[in-house]
Amino acid sequence: MEIITGGITAAKGFQAAATAAGIKYQNRMDMAMIVSQVPAASAGTFTTNVVQAAPVKWDRKLVTEESHARAVVVNAGIANACTGAEGMEYCQKTAEAVEHTLKIPANQVLVASTGVIGMQLPMEKLTLGIEAMAPQLEDSLESGHQAACAIMTTDTKAKEAAVTFQVEGKTVTVGGMCKGSGMIHPNMCTMLGFLTTDLAISKELLQEALREDIIDTYNMVSVDGDTSTNDTVLLLANGMAGNPEIIQKDENYRKFTEALHYVNTALAKMMAGDGEGATALFETRVIHADSKEHARTLAKSVICSSLTKAAIFGHDANWGRILCALGYSGVKFDPEAIELFFQSKSGRIQIYKDGTATDYSEEEATRILSEPEVTVLVDMKMGDAKAVAWGCDLTYDYVKINADYRS
């Protein structure tokens, strides 16, 4: 596997475009479109929130009932959530606008929205946006990057990743982009993620690969404990790499899942590090747990702790908060057996062992915690299972951003 530059247009046969439709934001791009030159197998995973946006309902139906998809239309600014029958009608009208403009059947058009809940979409602006993007569709890296920029809300940076690998002598690419900064919590996070590959693979295996991979990638991210109404990850595979179709879980399938996992992990970490108001990516690694499920639970409990997140912001080695978060996770363990460490590119320091603090240097701990990426390592001393979760620090700016989000 080779890491390459690019995102949603890195794979063969995929084009993208972006435009400023004026849906909510002024003087910035707020619509994106992704198009496959040929029909592509589709897979999707969606929010577990009982309250689900119209695009989630639309996409789940199409991914489940249709064999292929060719286009995805995304808007930022308005979520099209809690919008009733009118919101569903706008999904249909968006797909029909693509059909009219690009001659792609409406039942092969997926849609996604992100932004304020409860507002109706300005359908005329969406239609004009689709018409504006159609002649701009390109397979260049720049067009992919512009699309990644257009789907942002409170994000501060575009999020893209891509890799290549070999299947039966053919070079296969997996690329993707996502957005997510606030209202992010496991199962899934408040995020939109779009992945493309030129791999030839059955729809069934494509869906299984995506469903299994989000467990240890997007579902291990939390910024603020709120699970969105709009969470969506879509994966399209158009087969243009020319490899023999993967129809069983063989070595080629393993290569694909490895590539998919890399891209999803990279995007997940980008979201966590770009949490609203964040100054640091906060990672928790749990090792030697007694089960994978317990390792995940423990890691997520730490990165979800508001007190621990505040300590990370203050570069404060307050290990008691970490131990507390582990203790209320619901997992049974011996507090006097575990060990805790802080680490970053500035070094590694053990802070807890044998049921009490070690004789560590507060100055050294502060230096380690002052980096933009900080890791808490938790050694449970119970077994062989491990897991990683990602979050961010909790800052003054998080409150400022969310106090006037609708303004």
Summary of the structure (lengths in Angstrom):
residues: 407
radius of gyration: 21.6
end to end distance: 44.6
largest distance: 69.6
contacts: 1577
relative contact order: 0.14
helix: 35%
strand: 29%
